[in-house]
Amino acid sequence: RIEDTRNLMCSQDYKERFIAEYHQTNERVKKLSVMIEKFKENKLDFKPKCNISLLELQLDYMNKYLSILEARARIENVNLLEYELPF
């Protein structure tokens, strides 16, 4: 859950904020993926106002952003799994 990263986001340590950003983005990617799949299966309990192709484009860019964060983490020696987060 996003709220589980609140303390890390407020940290003075950029690595902790980086880890929180990664986990928040990853959680949002998972939720958007589920929403898109439910839409395709006609199982959403609401109708999105925007076109599904826009949501798919958003998901694509979010996945690319996650890949960039993972590359940066390797370069900057940030362990993205350093903190146990409940998601």
Sequence and secondary structure as in RCSB ss.txt:
>XXXX:A:sequence
RIEDTRNLMCSQDYKERFIAEYHQTNERVKKLSVMIEKFKENKLDFKPKCNISLLELQLDYMNKYLSILEARARI
ENVNLLEYELPF
>XXXX:A:secstr
 GGGGHHHHT S HHHHHHHHHHHHHHHHHHHHHHHHHHHTT  SS  SS HHHHHHHHHHHHHHHHHHHHHHHH
HT  TTSS    
